[in-house]
Amino acid sequence: MTVSAVAQSLRQSKAVEGARKSYLENLESMQRVHLDPAMGALAVESITAARVEAMVGEMLRAGRAPKPRATS
């Protein structure tokens, strides 16, 4: 399976579980904008921590900052 197929499957599972529409929209956006261009076509078995860290590093260098988490 590709990374894109697994991400799609996760989104479908979350929808079946009753996730909020806004959460599902955020998952779709993250997949479309960040995940698919970087590694969507790759086989899941080929993904390593180093590959994910490289993708995150590229995103940060491009000026994309992690979304801040709400504190409670």
Contact map, one row per residue, 1 for C-alpha under 8 A:
111011000000000000000000000000000000000000110000000000000000000000000000
111111000000000000000000000000000000000111110000000000000000000000000000
111111100000000000000000000000000001001111110000000000000000000000000000
011111110000000000000000000000100011001110000000000000000000000000000000
111111111000000000000000000000000000000100000000000000000000000000000000
111111111100000000000000000000000000000000010000000000000000000000000000
001111111110000000000000000000100000000000000000000000000000000000000000
000111111111000000000000000000000000000000000000000000000000000000000000
000011111111100000000000000000000000000000000000000000000000000000000000
000001111111110000000000000000000000000000000000000000000000000000000000
000000111111111000000001001100000000000000000000000000000000000000000000
000000011111111100000000000000000000000000000000000000000000000000000000
000000001111111110000000000000000000000000000000000000000000000000000000
000000000111111111100001000000000000000000000000000000000000000000000000
000000000011111111110001000000000000000000000000000000000000000000000000
000000000001111111100000000000000000000000000000000000000000000000000000
000000000000111111100000000000000000000000000000000000000000000000000000
000000000000011111110000000000000000000000000000000000000000000000000000
000000000000011111111011000000000000000000000000000000000000000000000000
000000000000001001111111000000000000000000000000000000000000000000000000
000000000000000000111111100000000000000000000000000000000000000000000000
000000000000000000011111110000000000000000000000000000000000000000000000
000000000000000000111111111000000000000000000000000000000000000000000000
000000000010011000111111111100000000000000000000000000000000000000000000
000000000000000000001111111110000000000000000000000000000000000000000000
000000000000000000000111111111000000000000000000000000000000000000000000
000000000010000000000011111111100000000000000000000000000000000000000000
000000000010000000000001111111110000000000000000000000000000000000000000
000000000000000000000000111111111100000000000000000000000000000000000000
000000000000000000000000011111111110000000000000000000000000000000000000
000100100000000000000000001111111111000000000000000000000000000000000000
000000000000000000000000000111111111100000000000000000000000000000000000
000000000000000000000000000011111111100000000000000000000000000000000000
000000000000000000000000000011111111110000000000000000000000000000000000
000100000000000000000000000001111111111100000000000000000000000000000000
001100000000000000000000000000111111111110000000000000000000000000000000
000000000000000000000000000000011111111100000000000000000000000000000000
000000000000000000000000000000000111111100000000000000100000000000000000
001100000000000000000000000000000011111111000000000000000000000000000000
011110000000000000000000000000000011111111000000000000000000000000000000
011100000000000000000000000000000001001111100000000000000000000000000000
011000000000000000000000000000000000001111110110000000000000000000000000
111000000000000000000000000000000000000011111110000000000000000000000000
111001000000000000000000000000000000000001111110000000000000000000000000
000000000000000000000000000000000000000000111110000000000000000000000000
000000000000000000000000000000000000000001111111000000000000000000000000
000000000000000000000000000000000000000001111111101100000000000000000000
000000000000000000000000000000000000000000000111111100000000000000000000
000000000000000000000000000000000000000000000011111110000000000000000000
000000000000000000000000000000000000000000000001111111000000000000000000
000000000000000000000000000000000000000000000011111111100000000000000000
000000000000000000000000000000000000000000000011111111110000000000000000
000000000000000000000000000000000000000000000000111111111000000000000000
000000000000000000000000000000000000000000000000011111111100000000000000
000000000000000000000000000000000000010000000000001111111110000000000000
000000000000000000000000000000000000000000000000000111111111000000000000
000000000000000000000000000000000000000000000000000011111111100000000000
000000000000000000000000000000000000000000000000000001111111110000000000
000000000000000000000000000000000000000000000000000000111111111110000000
000000000000000000000000000000000000000000000000000000011111111110000000
000000000000000000000000000000000000000000000000000000001111111100000000
000000000000000000000000000000000000000000000000000000000111111100000000
000000000000000000000000000000000000000000000000000000000011111110000000
000000000000000000000000000000000000000000000000000000000011111111000000
000000000000000000000000000000000000000000000000000000000011001111100000
000000000000000000000000000000000000000000000000000000000000000111110000
000000000000000000000000000000000000000000000000000000000000000011111000
000000000000000000000000000000000000000000000000000000000000000001111100
000000000000000000000000000000000000000000000000000000000000000000111110
000000000000000000000000000000000000000000000000000000000000000000011111
000000000000000000000000000000000000000000000000000000000000000000001111
000000000000000000000000000000000000000000000000000000000000000000000111
